[in-house]
Amino acid sequence: MSPTFDELHRRSLDDPEGFWGEAAARLEWSRPWTTVLERGGSPAGARWFAGGRLNTCHNALDVHVARGRGDQAALIYDSPVTGTIETFTFRELRDAVARFAGALAARGIGRGDRVVVYMPMVPEAAIAMLACARLGAVHSVVFGGFAPAELAVRIDDARPKAIVSASCGIEGRKVIPYKPLLDEALERARHEPDCCIILQREAVAASLVAGRDLDWREVAAAAAPHDCVEVEATDPLYILYTSGTTGQPKGVVRDHGGHAVALAWTMRNIYGVEPGDVYWAASDVGWVVGHSYIVYGPLLNGNTTILYEGKPVGTPDAGAFWRVIEQHGVKVMFTAPTALRAIKREDPDGALLAPYDLSRFATLFLAGERCDTDTLDWAGQRLGVPVIDHWWQTETGWAICANCLGIERLPVKPGSAGPAAPGWDVRAVDAANREVARGETGALVARLPLPPGAFTTLWGAEERFVDTYLREFPGYYKTADAGHVDEDGYVFIMARTDDIINVAAHRLSTGEMEEVLATHPDVAECAVLGVRDELKGQVPIGLVVLKSGVERDEGEIVSEVIARVREQIGPIACFRAAAVVDRLPKTRSGKILRGTIQRIADGEKVAVPATIDDPAILDEMAVALGVIGYPRPL
């Protein structure tokens, strides 16, 4: 009889060496580890699989070819913006990766060297990442189209030997030339790479700098394929920068061994997919989801992965996701709640689902930001499959909490990201690091040591790593999320800890208020934030985006959403101000920039966030906030 979820979770905490040692045995190691868990081996409390040697690219590609999966589709490139669909088998992808690894090696790049990848959503982005892994080089993917100043900071921090880029990216109908952005970043940066390798795309041809820039196709065609390089399990695989509160981005470091073990384990145990199944993470390789679940996780597990260069709406319409699912036989999809809200706004009745046969589609997973129950219910009713919210972060690399479909199909609780996944011991604590009662909101933390696959440090900044994540709650990893754990062990993430507002000495969650606003039948998406108030310290205000086709009086809708909050949370919330807006400021990955809106409302100077989707929206926010009496002068 298979163990229950509770039994497996308990074993993962009581016997992590046995639990993760068994998971690691599924991979091919060139040298076995001397110890599964070396306790105290790092500030985070552990090093995983110390003494072991392997190669991540070998396990993601070469192993499957050797085991007879060479002709199975490994990667499907689907680009509605260019009208292109291209399929790579495991053999074809291995050969392309080996050849590009040879091109990098010919430029002197080897184990431990850094390579910055600044690419759009094209197959070459994944090929460059895997080629670095093949050589033991450390890749650092920077989201394509990032501003030159931000790219320059990352170049100076990672000090890459090479930069791999493309002539342009395509977002919807807009072509974004990348090369001028890269050139400006290199002018700003103190560090100079040895070379830049540029993929020329048909939409825009880039001018190459003699002596520095090389054409991707030319160097790949001239290169000899390169074999996989054996590396230590504890060697760094990649650096992925995430925004820092000081303005200096944090370079999250992931290792080879723990990363490969954890991601291969998650594909079967969390997502419930077997080798050969088609898996689609609708994200970007510039974000952690793209690293974990477009490139590494699916390929390590022998799945077919989809790399999609398009949007949930507008390429060509709000039925784009359903077309991809049907056309490629997707079994499991992973996307952000904001993508569903965009689809719901354009097609609230789900009419664009009708032409598509989704009979092979089994499960939709959501993550990236808190999912309101209205969106969860909308998707579940229209798709007719389980819709599962789960919680994880750039730093963790995979789910902290999830309904693990491959272990035991537990009930879904709307509003919860599920129980802590095996390997994770999650608690809600107060400011004194004492665990609070079940159902009571606190800071969410995870007991050390962190499981395999979580970050091991920050690149070149170990003291900052400790200060940011480990010092405030000794013995725990600080997630910077707030929420509660219920009697069944399900975790509810309500807000970032800085989104818990203090209204007249009452601590209230803006996430709970958003949950109420989202239930209004005319609201497509919303944001609630706390703004300064001389009397109460902070008060909440709301911004709502209406569903497409709503023609009711906006004043009536505002009155109704305010009344809902007062009815369901109570007058204590002091929720008295809201406005209707056409859109909300978001990052390119779809997260709402609540902190930026809050600073505008508080009358503070706002620097344009590097990750913002469209900077022009900040002016729109100031106008909208002015309607309800904000921003207030300092």
LUMNUBA-964974 format. One record per residue (C-alpha): x, y, z; residue in one letter; residue number from 1. Coordinates in steps of 0.1 Angstrom, whole numbers, always signed. Layout:
<atoms>
ATOM       X       Y       Z   aa     i
ATOM       X       Y       Z    A   NUM
...
</atoms>
This chain:
<atoms>
ATOM       X       Y       Z   aa     i
ATOM      +0      +0      +0    M     1
ATOM     +13     +34      -9    S     2
ATOM     +21     +58     +19    P     3
ATOM      -3     +86     +26    T     4
ATOM      +7    +122     +22    F     5
ATOM     +10    +127     +60    D     6
ATOM     +32     +97     +63    E     7
ATOM     +56    +109     +35    L     8
ATOM     +57    +144     +49    H     9
ATOM     +66    +132     +84    R    10
ATOM     +93    +109     +70    R    11
ATOM    +108    +138     +50    S    12
ATOM    +112    +157     +82    L    13
ATOM    +123    +128    +105    D    14
ATOM    +145    +110     +80    D    15
ATOM    +156    +136     +53    P    16
ATOM    +187    +115     +44    E    17
ATOM    +166     +84     +36    G    18
ATOM    +138    +104     +19    F    19
ATOM    +160    +125      -4    W    20
ATOM    +186     +97      -9    G    21
ATOM    +159     +76     -25    E    22
ATOM    +148    +105     -47    A    23
ATOM    +184    +110     -58    A    24
ATOM    +188     +74     -68    A    25
ATOM    +166     +82     -99    R    26
ATOM    +193    +103    -114    L    27
ATOM    +226     +92    -129    E    28
ATOM    +257    +102    -108    W    29
ATOM    +292     +99    -120    S    30
ATOM    +303     +96     -84    R    31
ATOM    +280     +89     -55    P    32
ATOM    +277    +113     -26    W    33
ATOM    +295    +108      +6    T    34
ATOM    +266    +122     +26    T    35
ATOM    +230    +131     +16    V    36
ATOM    +227    +159     +42    L    37
ATOM    +258    +176     +55    E    38
ATOM    +243    +195     +85    R    39
ATOM    +258    +229     +92    G    40
ATOM    +276    +230     +59    G    41
ATOM    +263    +265     +51    S    42
ATOM    +246    +294     +68    P    43
ATOM    +213    +278     +57    A    44
ATOM    +221    +248     +78    G    45
ATOM    +229    +222     +51    A    46
ATOM    +247    +211     +20    R    47
ATOM    +230    +184      +0    W    48
ATOM    +248    +154     -17    F    49
ATOM    +283    +166      -7    A    50
ATOM    +310    +146     -24    G    51
ATOM    +287    +135     -52    G    52
ATOM    +293    +144     -89    R    53
ATOM    +269    +146    -118    L    54
ATOM    +259    +168    -147    N    55
ATOM    +224    +184    -148    T    56
ATOM    +223    +185    -187    C    57
ATOM    +233    +149    -189    H    58
ATOM    +203    +140    -167    N    59
ATOM    +180    +163    -186    A    60
ATOM    +189    +152    -221    L    61
ATOM    +215    +125    -227    D    62
ATOM    +200    +100    -202    V    63
ATOM    +167    +100    -221    H    64
ATOM    +184     +94    -254    V    65
ATOM    +203     +65    -239    A    66
ATOM    +171     +50    -225    R    67
ATOM    +152     +50    -258    G    68
ATOM    +134     +84    -256    R    69
ATOM    +156    +100    -282    G    70
ATOM    +127    +104    -307    D    71
ATOM    +102    +117    -281    Q    72
ATOM     +94    +154    -283    A    73
ATOM    +114    +172    -256    A    74
ATOM    +105    +208    -263    L    75
ATOM     +78    +224    -284    I    76
ATOM     +83    +261    -294    Y    77
ATOM     +49    +277    -299    D    78
ATOM     +51    +313    -310    S    79
ATOM     +18    +329    -321    P    80
ATOM     +36    +363    -325    V    81
ATOM     +57    +349    -353    T    82
ATOM     +34    +321    -365    G    83
ATOM     +60    +294    -357    T    84
ATOM     +57    +260    -341    I    85
ATOM     +88    +239    -339    E    86
ATOM     +94    +206    -321    T    87
ATOM    +128    +193    -308    F    88
ATOM    +131    +156    -299    T    89
ATOM    +154    +147    -270    F    90
ATOM    +181    +137    -295    R    91
ATOM    +177    +170    -315    E    92
ATOM    +178    +191    -284    L    93
ATOM    +208    +173    -270    R    94
ATOM    +227    +178    -303    D    95
ATOM    +218    +215    -304    A    96
ATOM    +229    +220    -268    V    97
ATOM    +261    +200    -273    A    98
ATOM    +270    +221    -303    R    99
ATOM    +263    +254    -286    F   100
ATOM    +283    +242    -256    A   101
ATOM    +311    +236    -280    G   102
ATOM    +308    +272    -293    A   103
ATOM    +310    +285    -257    L   104
ATOM    +340    +262    -249    A   105
ATOM    +358    +275    -280    A   106
ATOM    +356    +309    -264    R   107
ATOM    +373    +297    -232    G   108
ATOM    +342    +292    -212    I   109
ATOM    +343    +263    -187    G   110
ATOM    +334    +251    -152    R   111
ATOM    +326    +280    -129    G   112
ATOM    +326    +307    -155    D   113
ATOM    +295    +329    -157    R   114
ATOM    +274    +335    -188    V   115
ATOM    +246    +361    -188    V   116
ATOM    +216    +350    -210    V   117
ATOM    +195    +380    -221    Y   118
ATOM    +170    +363    -244    M   119
ATOM    +133    +363    -256    P   120
ATOM    +112    +332    -254    M   121
ATOM    +129    +313    -282    V   122
ATOM    +144    +278    -281    P   123
ATOM    +179    +292    -281    E   124
ATOM    +173    +306    -246    A   125
ATOM    +168    +271    -232    A   126
ATOM    +196    +258    -254    I   127
ATOM    +220    +284    -239    A   128
ATOM    +210    +275    -204    M   129
ATOM    +215    +238    -209    L   130
ATOM    +248    +244    -227    A   131
ATOM    +261    +262    -197    C   132
ATOM    +249    +234    -175    A   133
ATOM    +267    +209    -198    R   134
ATOM    +300    +227    -194    L   135
ATOM    +296    +234    -156    G   136
ATOM    +294    +271    -164    A   137
ATOM    +270    +292    -143    V   138
ATOM    +242    +309    -162    H   139
ATOM    +225    +340    -151    S   140
ATOM    +193    +346    -171    V   141
ATOM    +181    +383    -172    V   142
ATOM    +146    +388    -184    F   143
ATOM    +147    +399    -221    G   144
ATOM    +141    +436    -226    G   145
ATOM    +152    +445    -190    F   146
ATOM    +163    +482    -188    A   147
ATOM    +200    +488    -196    P   148
ATOM    +207    +502    -161    A   149
ATOM    +194    +470    -144    E   150
ATOM    +211    +448    -169    L   151
ATOM    +244    +466    -162    A   152
ATOM    +241    +460    -124    V   153
ATOM    +236    +423    -131    R   154
ATOM    +266    +422    -154    I   155
ATOM    +288    +439    -128    D   156
ATOM    +277    +415    -101    D   157
ATOM    +280    +382    -120    A   158
ATOM    +310    +393    -141    R   159
ATOM    +302    +370    -170    P   160
ATOM    +328    +358    -195    K   161
ATOM    +302    +359    -222    A   162
ATOM    +267    +373    -229    I   163
ATOM    +242    +355    -250    V   164
ATOM    +214    +376    -265    S   165
ATOM    +192    +382    -295    A   166
ATOM    +185    +410    -319    S   167
ATOM    +150    +415    -306    C   168
ATOM    +121    +402    -286    G   169
ATOM     +84    +403    -296    I   170
ATOM     +57    +411    -271    E   171
ATOM     +22    +410    -286    G   172
ATOM     +24    +432    -316    R   173
ATOM     +54    +451    -304    K   174
ATOM     +90    +443    -315    V   175
ATOM    +116    +453    -289    I   176
ATOM    +152    +456    -302    P   177
ATOM    +174    +440    -276    Y   178
ATOM    +208    +449    -290    K   179
ATOM    +207    +487    -284    P   180
ATOM    +196    +479    -248    L   181
ATOM    +226    +455    -244    L   182
ATOM    +250    +480    -259    D   183
ATOM    +239    +507    -235    E   184
ATOM    +242    +483    -206    A   185
ATOM    +277    +474    -216    L   186
ATOM    +286    +511    -218    E   187
ATOM    +273    +516    -182    R   188
ATOM    +289    +484    -168    A   189
ATOM    +324    +484    -153    R   190
ATOM    +328    +447    -163    H   191
ATOM    +335    +438    -199    E   192
ATOM    +327    +403    -212    P   193
ATOM    +351    +386    -236    D   194
ATOM    +324    +382    -262    C   195
ATOM    +286    +385    -269    C   196
ATOM    +269    +359    -290    I   197
ATOM    +238    +373    -308    I   198
ATOM    +209    +354    -323    L   199
ATOM    +197    +373    -353    Q   200
ATOM    +159    +372    -357    R   201
ATOM    +139    +380    -388    E   202
ATOM    +119    +408    -372    A   203
ATOM    +150    +430    -366    V   204
ATOM    +187    +426    -376    A   205
ATOM    +212    +438    -350    A   206
ATOM    +245    +455    -359    S   207
ATOM    +274    +436    -344    L   208
ATOM    +305    +452    -328    V   209
ATOM    +336    +439    -345    A   210
ATOM    +359    +420    -321    G   211
ATOM    +333    +415    -295    R   212
ATOM    +300    +404    -310    D   213
ATOM    +295    +370    -328    L   214
ATOM    +266    +356    -348    D   215
ATOM    +249    +326    -330    W   216
ATOM    +243    +306    -361    R   217
ATOM    +279    +310    -374    E   218
ATOM    +296    +300    -342    V   219
ATOM    +273    +271    -336    A   220
ATOM    +278    +258    -371    A   221
ATOM    +315    +259    -367    A   222
ATOM    +316    +243    -333    A   223
ATOM    +323    +207    -324    A   224
ATOM    +298    +191    -300    P   225
ATOM    +309    +191    -264    H   226
ATOM    +305    +163    -239    D   227
ATOM    +290    +168    -204    C   228
ATOM    +315    +180    -178    V   229
ATOM    +314    +163    -144    E   230
ATOM    +307    +188    -116    V   231
ATOM    +303    +187     -78    E   232
ATOM    +267    +184     -66    A   233
ATOM    +274    +215     -45    T   234
ATOM    +287    +236     -75    D   235
ATOM    +265    +265     -86    P   236
ATOM    +242    +258    -115    L   237
ATOM    +228    +293    -119    Y   238
ATOM    +224    +328    -105    I   239
ATOM    +189    +343    -108    L   240
ATOM    +185    +379     -96    Y   241
ATOM    +155    +390     -77    T   242
ATOM    +147    +426     -67    S   243
ATOM    +161    +438     -34    G   244
ATOM    +148    +464     -11    T   245
ATOM    +181    +483     -12    T   246
ATOM    +179    +487     -49    G   247
ATOM    +208    +462     -53    Q   248
ATOM    +193    +429     -68    P   249
ATOM    +199    +397     -49    K   250
ATOM    +216    +369     -68    G   251
ATOM    +199    +337     -58    V   252
ATOM    +223    +307     -62    V   253
ATOM    +211    +272     -70    R   254
ATOM    +233    +241     -69    D   255
ATOM    +235    +212     -93    H   256
ATOM    +227    +182     -71    G   257
ATOM    +200    +193     -48    G   258
ATOM    +183    +212     -76    H   259
ATOM    +182    +182    -100    A   260
ATOM    +170    +158     -73    V   261
ATOM    +142    +181     -60    A   262
ATOM    +128    +191     -94    L   263
ATOM    +128    +156    -108    A   264
ATOM    +109    +146     -76    W   265
ATOM     +83    +174     -79    T   266
ATOM     +73    +165    -114    M   267
ATOM     +58    +131    -104    R   268
ATOM     +49    +138     -68    N   269
ATOM     +35    +174     -69    I   270
ATOM     +23    +177    -105    Y   271
ATOM     +14    +141    -111    G   272
ATOM     +31    +137    -145    V   273
ATOM     +49    +107    -159    E   274
ATOM     +77    +106    -185    P   275
ATOM     +62    +113    -219    G   276
ATOM     +34    +135    -206    D   277
ATOM     +31    +171    -219    V   278
ATOM     +37    +198    -193    Y   279
ATOM     +33    +235    -199    W   280
ATOM     +45    +263    -176    A   281
ATOM     +32    +295    -192    A   282
ATOM     +59    +317    -179    S   283
ATOM     +93    +331    -191    D   284
ATOM    +128    +318    -187    V   285
ATOM    +137    +351    -172    G   286
ATOM    +117    +341    -140    W   287
ATOM    +122    +312    -116    V   288
ATOM     +92    +294    -130    V   289
ATOM    +109    +293    -164    G   290
ATOM    +140    +279    -149    H   291
ATOM    +123    +252    -128    S   292
ATOM     +94    +242    -150    Y   293
ATOM    +100    +252    -186    I   294
ATOM    +136    +240    -187    V   295
ATOM    +149    +218    -159    Y   296
ATOM    +120    +200    -142    G   297
ATOM    +101    +186    -172    P   298
ATOM    +133    +176    -190    L   299
ATOM    +148    +159    -160    L   300
ATOM    +116    +139    -157    N   301
ATOM    +114    +130    -194    G   302
ATOM     +84    +152    -201    N   303
ATOM     +76    +172    -232    T   304
ATOM     +78    +209    -222    T   305
ATOM     +63    +239    -241    I   306
ATOM     +81    +271    -246    L   307
ATOM     +54    +297    -255    Y   308
ATOM     +62    +331    -270    E   309
ATOM     +28    +348    -266    G   310
ATOM      +3    +362    -241    K   311
ATOM     -28    +349    -225    P   312
ATOM     -49    +375    -244    V   313
ATOM     -42    +393    -276    G   314
ATOM     -22    +366    -294    T   315
ATOM     -47    +365    -310    P   316
ATOM     -75    +364    -283    D   317
ATOM     -84    +352    -248    A   318
ATOM     -87    +316    -262    G   319
ATOM     -49    +314    -268    A   320
ATOM     -42    +291    -238    F   321
ATOM     -70    +267    -247    W   322
ATOM     -56    +264    -283    R   323
ATOM     -22    +255    -270    V   324
ATOM     -36    +229    -246    I   325
ATOM     -56    +212    -273    E   326
ATOM     -30    +214    -301    Q   327
ATOM      -2    +199    -281    H   328
ATOM     -21    +176    -258    G   329
ATOM     -11    +193    -225    V   330
ATOM     -19    +172    -194    K   331
ATOM      -8    +197    -168    V   332
ATOM      -5    +235    -170    M   333
ATOM     +11    +260    -146    F   334
ATOM      +4    +297    -148    T   335
ATOM      -1    +328    -127    A   336
ATOM     -35    +339    -114    P   337
ATOM     -31    +372    -132    T   338
ATOM     -31    +354    -165    A   339
ATOM     -65    +338    -157    L   340
ATOM     -78    +372    -145    R   341
ATOM     -68    +387    -179    A   342
ATOM     -87    +359    -197    I   343
ATOM    -117    +362    -174    K   344
ATOM    -118    +400    -180    R   345
ATOM    -119    +395    -218    E   346
ATOM    -141    +364    -219    D   347
ATOM    -160    +363    -186    P   348
ATOM    -184    +336    -198    D   349
ATOM    -157    +313    -212    G   350
ATOM    -172    +314    -247    A   351
ATOM    -137    +310    -263    L   352
ATOM    -133    +276    -247    L   353
ATOM    -161    +261    -268    A   354
ATOM    -141    +254    -300    P   355
ATOM    -114    +234    -282    Y   356
ATOM    -112    +198    -270    D   357
ATOM     -95    +198    -236    L   358
ATOM    -102    +161    -229    S   359
ATOM     -65    +153    -223    R   360
ATOM     -61    +182    -199    F   361
ATOM     -60    +170    -163    A   362
ATOM     -49    +198    -139    T   363
ATOM     -43    +236    -137    L   364
ATOM     -17    +248    -112    F   365
ATOM     -15    +284    -101    L   366
ATOM     +13    +303     -84    A   367
ATOM     +32    +336     -85    G   368
ATOM      +8    +356     -64    E   369
ATOM     -21    +350     -41    R   370
ATOM     -51    +335     -60    C   371
ATOM     -85    +349     -50    D   372
ATOM    -113    +323     -46    T   373
ATOM    -134    +339     -73    D   374
ATOM    -107    +333    -100    T   375
ATOM    -101    +298     -87    L   376
ATOM    -138    +290     -89    D   377
ATOM    -142    +306    -123    W   378
ATOM    -114    +285    -138    A   379
ATOM    -126    +253    -122    G   380
ATOM    -162    +257    -134    Q   381
ATOM    -152    +264    -170    R   382
ATOM    -123    +240    -174    L   383
ATOM    -139    +211    -154    G   384
ATOM    -105    +201    -139    V   385
ATOM     -89    +206    -105    P   386
ATOM     -74    +241    -102    V   387
ATOM     -47    +240     -75    I   388
ATOM     -31    +270     -60    D   389
ATOM      +4    +264     -46    H   390
ATOM     +30    +286     -30    W   391
ATOM     +67    +291     -37    W   392
ATOM     +93    +317     -43    Q   393
ATOM    +123    +326     -64    T   394
ATOM    +145    +316     -34    E   395
ATOM    +128    +282     -28    T   396
ATOM    +129    +271     -65    G   397
ATOM     +99    +248     -60    W   398
ATOM     +67    +246     -40    A   399
ATOM     +68    +252      -3    I   400
ATOM     +31    +242      -1    C   401
ATOM     +10    +222     -25    A   402
ATOM     -17    +196     -30    N   403
ATOM      +7    +169     -41    C   404
ATOM     -13    +150     -68    L   405
ATOM     +13    +123     -73    G   406
ATOM     +11    +113     -36    I   407
ATOM     -25    +117     -25    E   408
ATOM     -53    +138     -39    R   409
ATOM     -62    +159      -9    L   410
ATOM     -92    +182      -8    P   411
ATOM     -87    +217     -22    V   412
ATOM     -95    +245      +2    K   413
ATOM    -102    +277     -17    P   414
ATOM     -78    +304      -5    G   415
ATOM     -52    +280      +7    S   416
ATOM     -20    +269     -11    A   417
ATOM     -23    +235      +5    G   418
ATOM      -3    +218     +32    P   419
ATOM     +35    +221     +34    A   420
ATOM     +51    +199      +8    A   421
ATOM     +74    +171     +19    P   422
ATOM    +107    +186     +29    G   423
ATOM     +91    +218     +42    W   424
ATOM     +83    +225     +79    D   425
ATOM     +61    +257     +78    V   426
ATOM     +51    +276    +109    R   427
ATOM     +33    +309    +115    A   428
ATOM     +52    +329    +142    V   429
ATOM     +49    +362    +160    D   430
ATOM     +76    +389    +162    A   431
ATOM     +93    +370    +191    A   432
ATOM     +96    +339    +170    N   433
ATOM     +69    +320    +189    R   434
ATOM     +45    +298    +170    E   435
ATOM     +10    +313    +170    V   436
ATOM     -22    +294    +175    A   437
ATOM     -37    +275    +145    R   438
ATOM     -58    +300    +125    G   439
ATOM     -40    +330    +138    E   440
ATOM     -21    +352    +113    T   441
ATOM     +17    +355    +117    G   442
ATOM     +49    +356     +98    A   443
ATOM     +53    +324     +78    L   444
ATOM     +87    +307     +82    V   445
ATOM    +102    +274     +72    A   446
ATOM    +124    +255     +97    R   447
ATOM    +161    +249     +87    L   448
ATOM    +177    +231     +70    P   449
ATOM    +159    +239     +38    L   450
ATOM    +153    +209     +15    P   451
ATOM    +172    +202     -17    P   452
ATOM    +166    +227     -45    G   453
ATOM    +162    +257     -23    A   454
ATOM    +188    +285     -27    F   455
ATOM    +221    +280     -10    T   456
ATOM    +233    +316      -7    T   457
ATOM    +233    +349     -25    L   458
ATOM    +260    +354     -51    W   459
ATOM    +290    +371     -35    G   460
ATOM    +268    +383      -5    A   461
ATOM    +267    +357     +22    E   462
ATOM    +263    +382     +50    E   463
ATOM    +233    +398     +32    R   464
ATOM    +219    +363     +27    F   465
ATOM    +220    +358     +65    V   466
ATOM    +207    +393     +73    D   467
ATOM    +178    +391     +48    T   468
ATOM    +166    +356     +54    Y   469
ATOM    +179    +340     +85    L   470
ATOM    +186    +365    +113    R   471
ATOM    +151    +377    +122    E   472
ATOM    +138    +343    +130    F   473
ATOM    +167    +322    +143    P   474
ATOM    +164    +286    +131    G   475
ATOM    +140    +295    +103    Y   476
ATOM    +140    +308     +68    Y   477
ATOM    +120    +341     +66    K   478
ATOM     +96    +339     +37    T   479
ATOM     +84    +376     +41    A   480
ATOM     +49    +363     +36    D   481
ATOM     +22    +365     +62    A   482
ATOM      -7    +340     +68    G   483
ATOM     -19    +312     +90    H   484
ATOM     -20    +275     +93    V   485
ATOM     -54    +259     +99    D   486
ATOM     -62    +228    +120    E   487
ATOM     -56    +205     +91    D   488
ATOM     -22    +219     +84    G   489
ATOM     -33    +239     +53    Y   490
ATOM     -14    +271     +48    V   491
ATOM     -32    +303     +39    F   492
ATOM     -10    +331     +25    I   493
ATOM     -27    +364     +30    M   494
ATOM      -1    +390     +20    A   495
ATOM     +35    +399     +21    R   496
ATOM     +45    +409     +56    T   497
ATOM     +46    +445     +45    D   498
ATOM     +11    +442     +33    D   499
ATOM      -3    +436     +68    I   500
ATOM     -15    +471     +77    I   501
ATOM     -20    +486    +111    N   502
ATOM     -54    +504    +113    V   503
ATOM     -59    +521    +147    A   504
ATOM     -38    +493    +163    A   505
ATOM     -57    +465    +145    H   506
ATOM     -35    +444    +122    R   507
ATOM     -55    +437     +91    L   508
ATOM     -46    +418     +59    S   509
ATOM     -50    +436     +26    T   510
ATOM     -53    +401     +10    G   511
ATOM     -85    +394     +29    E   512
ATOM    -100    +426     +16    M   513
ATOM     -90    +418     -20    E   514
ATOM    -107    +385     -16    E   515
ATOM    -139    +403      -8    V   516
ATOM    -136    +428     -37    L   517
ATOM    -129    +399     -62    A   518
ATOM    -163    +383     -54    T   519
ATOM    -181    +413     -69    H   520
ATOM    -197    +401    -102    P   521
ATOM    -184    +431    -121    D   522
ATOM    -148    +430    -109    V   523
ATOM    -121    +413    -130    A   524
ATOM     -91    +421    -107    E   525
ATOM     -82    +444     -78    C   526
ATOM     -56    +456     -54    A   527
ATOM     -59    +469     -19    V   528
ATOM     -31    +487      -1    L   529
ATOM     -26    +506     +31    G   530
ATOM     -19    +543     +29    V   531
ATOM      -8    +568     +56    R   532
ATOM     -34    +583     +78    D   533
ATOM     -27    +609    +105    E   534
ATOM     -54    +596    +128    L   535
ATOM     -54    +558    +123    K   536
ATOM     -18    +552    +111    G   537
ATOM     -29    +535     +80    Q   538
ATOM     -62    +530     +61    V   539
ATOM     -70    +507     +32    P   540
ATOM     -79    +519      -3    I   541
ATOM     -90    +498     -32    G   542
ATOM     -85    +498     -70    L   543
ATOM    -107    +477     -92    V   544
ATOM    -106    +467    -128    V   545
ATOM    -140    +459    -143    L   546
ATOM    -148    +429    -166    K   547
ATOM    -150    +436    -203    S   548
ATOM    -185    +448    -213    G   549
ATOM    -196    +461    -179    V   550
ATOM    -215    +494    -185    E   551
ATOM    -229    +501    -151    R   552
ATOM    -223    +534    -132    D   553
ATOM    -188    +532    -117    E   554
ATOM    -199    +551     -86    G   555
ATOM    -225    +524     -79    E   556
ATOM    -199    +497     -82    I   557
ATOM    -175    +515     -59    V   558
ATOM    -203    +519     -33    S   559
ATOM    -211    +482     -36    E   560
ATOM    -175    +470     -31    V   561
ATOM    -170    +493      -1    I   562
ATOM    -202    +479     +14    A   563
ATOM    -191    +443      +8    R   564
ATOM    -159    +449     +28    V   565
ATOM    -177    +465     +56    R   566
ATOM    -202    +437     +57    E   567
ATOM    -177    +408     +55    Q   568
ATOM    -147    +422     +74    I   569
ATOM    -165    +448     +95    G   570
ATOM    -163    +486    +101    P   571
ATOM    -130    +479    +118    I   572
ATOM    -114    +477     +84    A   573
ATOM    -121    +515     +78    C   574
ATOM    -124    +506     +41    F   575
ATOM    -140    +538     +27    R   576
ATOM    -121    +547      -5    A   577
ATOM    -119    +529     -39    A   578
ATOM    -117    +538     -75    A   579
ATOM    -122    +520    -109    V   580
ATOM     -92    +519    -131    V   581
ATOM     -85    +505    -166    D   582
ATOM     -55    +485    -155    R   583
ATOM     -31    +479    -127    L   584
ATOM      +7    +483    -127    P   585
ATOM     +23    +449    -130    K   586
ATOM     +57    +433    -135    T   587
ATOM     +64    +416    -167    R   588
ATOM     +56    +383    -149    S   589
ATOM     +22    +397    -140    G   590
ATOM     +26    +405    -103    K   591
ATOM      +7    +437     -92    I   592
ATOM     +31    +464     -80    L   593
ATOM     +12    +471     -48    R   594
ATOM     +42    +487     -31    G   595
ATOM     +47    +511     -59    T   596
ATOM     +10    +521     -58    I   597
ATOM     +13    +526     -21    Q   598
ATOM     +43    +550     -24    R   599
ATOM     +24    +570     -50    I   600
ATOM      -6    +573     -27    A   601
ATOM     +16    +584      +2    D   602
ATOM     +31    +612     -19    G   603
ATOM     +65    +597     -21    E   604
ATOM     +89    +599     -51    K   605
ATOM     +87    +567     -71    V   606
ATOM    +115    +553     -92    A   607
ATOM    +103    +534    -122    V   608
ATOM    +106    +497    -113    P   609
ATOM    +129    +478    -136    A   610
ATOM    +104    +450    -138    T   611
ATOM     +73    +471    -147    I   612
ATOM     +53    +461    -178    D   613
ATOM     +45    +496    -189    D   614
ATOM     +60    +527    -171    P   615
ATOM     +32    +550    -185    A   616
ATOM      +7    +534    -161    I   617
ATOM     +23    +551    -131    L   618
ATOM      +9    +584    -143    D   619
ATOM     -25    +567    -147    E   620
ATOM     -23    +555    -111    M   621
ATOM     -16    +590     -98    A   622
ATOM     -46    +604    -116    V   623
ATOM     -68    +575    -103    A   624
ATOM     -56    +579     -67    L   625
ATOM     -63    +617     -70    G   626
ATOM    -100    +609     -75    V   627
ATOM    -102    +595     -40    I   628
ATOM     -80    +620     -23    G   629
ATOM     -46    +606     -29    Y   630
ATOM     -17    +611     -33    P   631
ATOM     -13    +632      -2    R   632
ATOM     +16    +656      +0    P   633
ATOM     +44    +647     +24    L   634
</atoms>
